[in-house]
Amino acid sequence: MGKVRRLVLDVLKPHEPTIIELAQHLSVLPGVEAVNISIYEIDRRVENAKITIEGSDIIYESVIKMIQENGGTVHSIDEVVAGKMIIEDAVTPQD
């Protein structure tokens, strides 16, 4: 089975832990080499975040468990890259 190299998740999280702390927690998971978290909406109690994770062999279940342990909920998986390399978006005739 191909290795997961990138995950882009839409996550609803509480204000605590901060995105710095959540990124640090996610970055030490096996197979994870980089984490980027961007907040795109803030409410009184929660934040909507786009979480991008890249690595050599990301274990999806470990990522979800870590997000849930920190009070977050995954709304959607917005992108997945798997295989021997990462394919960046390319313009296609449909675009």
Contact map, one row per residue, 1 for C-alpha under 8 A:
11100000000000000000000000000000000000000000000000000000000000000000000000000000000000000000000
11110000000000000000000000000000000000000000000000000000000000000000000000000000011100000000000
11111000000000000000000000000000000000000000000000000001110000000000000000000000011100000000000
01111110000000000000000000000000000000000000000000000011111000000000000000000001111000000000000
00111110000000000000000000000000000000000000000000001111110000000000000000000001111011000000000
00011111000000000000000000000000000000000000000000011110010000000000000000000011110001000000000
00011111100000000000000000000000000000000000000000111100000000000000000000001111100000000000000
00000111110000000000000000000000000000000000000001111000000000000000000000001111000000000000000
00000011111000000000000000000000000000000000000001110000000000000000000001111110000000000000000
00000001111100000000000000000000000000000000000111100000000000000000000001111100000000000000000
00000000111110000000000000000000000000000000000111100000000000000000000111110000000000000000000
00000000011111000000000000000000000000000000011110000000000000000000000111100000000000000000000
00000000001111110000000000000000000000000000011110000000000000000000011110000000000000000000000
00000000000111111000000000000000000000000000111000000000000000000000001100000000000000000000000
00000000000011111100000000000000000000000000111000000000000000000000000000000000000000000000000
00000000000011111100000000000000000000000000000000000000000000000000000000000000000000000000000
00000000000001111111110000000000000000000000000000000000000000000000010000000000000000000000000
00000000000000111111110000000000000000000000000000000000000000000000000000000000000000000000000
00000000000000001111111000000000000010000000000000000000000000000000000000000000000000000000000
00000000000000001111111100000000000000000000000000000000000000000000000000000000000000000000000
00000000000000001111111110000000000000000000000000000000000000000000000000000000000000000000000
00000000000000001111111111000000000000000000000000000000000000000010010000000000000000000000000
00000000000000000011111111100000001110000000000000000000000000000000000000000000000000000000000
00000000000000000001111111110000000000000000000000000000000000000000000000000000000000000000000
00000000000000000000111111111000000000000000000000000000000000000100000000000000000000000000000
00000000000000000000011111111001001000000000000000000000000000100110000000000000000000000000000
00000000000000000000001111111001111000000000000000000000000000000000000000000000000000000000000
00000000000000000000000111111101000000000000000000000000000000000000000000000000000000000000000
00000000000000000000000011111111000000000000000000000000000001100000000000000000000000000000000
00000000000000000000000000011111000000000000000000000000111000000000000000000000000000000000000
00000000000000000000000000001111100000000000000000000011111000000000000000000000000000000000000
00000000000000000000000001111111111000000000000000001111110000000000000000000000000000000000000
00000000000000000000000000100011111000000000000000001111000000000000000000000000000000000000000
00000000000000000000000000100001111100000000000000001110000000000000000000000000000000000000000
00000000000000000000001001100001111110000000000000111100000000000000000000000000000000000000000
00000000000000000000001000000000011111000000000000111000000000000000000000000000000000000000000
00000000000000000010001000000000001111100000000011110000000000000000000000000000000000000000000
00000000000000000000000000000000000111110000000011100000000000000000000000000000000000000000000
00000000000000000000000000000000000011111100001111000000000000000000000000000000000000000000000
00000000000000000000000000000000000001111100001111000000000000000000000000000000000000000000000
00000000000000000000000000000000000000111110001110000000000000000000000000000000000000000000000
00000000000000000000000000000000000000111111011100000000000000000000000000000000000000000000000
00000000000000000000000000000000000000001111111000000000000000000000000000000000000000000000000
00000000000000000000000000000000000000000111110000000000000000000000000000000000000000000000000
00000000000001100000000000000000000000000011111000000000000000000000000000000000000000000000000
00000000000111100000000000000000000000000111111100000000000000000000000000000000000000000000000
00000000000111100000000000000000000000111110111110000000000000000000000000000000000000000000000
00000000011110000000000000000000000000111100011111000000000000000000000000000000000000000000000
00000000011110000000000000000000000011111000001111100000000000000000000000000000000000000000000
00000001111000000000000000000000000011110000000111110000000000000000000000000000000000000000000
00000011111000000000000000000000001111000000000011111000000000000000000000000000000000000000000
00000111100000000000000000000000001110000000000001111100000000000000000000000000000000000000000
00001111000000000000000000000001111100000000000000111110000000000000000000000000000000000000000
00001110000000000000000000000001111000000000000000011111010000000000000000000000000000000000000
00011100000000000000000000000011110000000000000000001111110000000000000000000000000000000000000
00111000000000000000000000000011100000000000000000000111110000000000000000000000000000000000000
00111000000000000000000000000111000000000000000000000011111000000000000000000000000000000000000
00111100000000000000000000000111000000000000000000000111111100100000000000000000000000000000000
00010000000000000000000000000110000000000000000000000000111111100000000000000000000000000000000
00000000000000000000000000000000000000000000000000000000011111110000000000000000000000000000000
00000000000000000000000000000000000000000000000000000000001111111000000000000000000000000000000
00000000000000000000000000001000000000000000000000000000001111111100000000000000000000000000000
00000000000000000000000001001000000000000000000000000000011111111110000000000000000000000000000
00000000000000000000000000000000000000000000000000000000000111111111000001000000000000000000000
00000000000000000000000000000000000000000000000000000000000011111111100000000000000000000000000
00000000000000000000000011000000000000000000000000000000000001111111110000000000000000000000000
00000000000000000000010001000000000000000000000000000000000000111111111111000000000000000000000
00000000000000000000000000000000000000000000000000000000000000011111111110000000000000000000000
00000000000000000000000000000000000000000000000000000000000000001111111100000000000000000000000
00000000000010001000010000000000000000000000000000000000000000000111111100000000000000000000000
00000000000011000000000000000000000000000000000000000000000000000011111110000000000000000000000
00000000001111000000000000000000000000000000000000000000000000000011111111000000000000000000000
00000000001110000000000000000000000000000000000000000000000000000011001111100000000000000000000
00000000111100000000000000000000000000000000000000000000000000010010000111111000000000000000000
00000000111100000000000000000000000000000000000000000000000000000000000011111000000000000000000
00000000111000000000000000000000000000000000000000000000000000000000000001111100000000000000000
00000011110000000000000000000000000000000000000000000000000000000000000001111111000000000000000
00000011110000000000000000000000000000000000000000000000000000000000000000011111000000000000000
00000111100000000000000000000000000000000000000000000000000000000000000000001111100000000000000
00011111000000000000000000000000000000000000000000000000000000000000000000001111110000000000000
00011110000000000000000000000000000000000000000000000000000000000000000000000011111001100000000
01111100000000000000000000000000000000000000000000000000000000000000000000000001111111000000000
01111000000000000000000000000000000000000000000000000000000000000000000000000000111111000000000
01100000000000000000000000000000000000000000000000000000000000000000000000000000011111000000000
00001000000000000000000000000000000000000000000000000000000000000000000000000000011111100000000
00001100000000000000000000000000000000000000000000000000000000000000000000000000111111110000000
00000000000000000000000000000000000000000000000000000000000000000000000000000000100011111000000
00000000000000000000000000000000000000000000000000000000000000000000000000000000000001111100000
00000000000000000000000000000000000000000000000000000000000000000000000000000000000000111110000
00000000000000000000000000000000000000000000000000000000000000000000000000000000000000011111000
00000000000000000000000000000000000000000000000000000000000000000000000000000000000000001111101
00000000000000000000000000000000000000000000000000000000000000000000000000000000000000000111111
00000000000000000000000000000000000000000000000000000000000000000000000000000000000000000011111
00000000000000000000000000000000000000000000000000000000000000000000000000000000000000000001111
00000000000000000000000000000000000000000000000000000000000000000000000000000000000000000011111
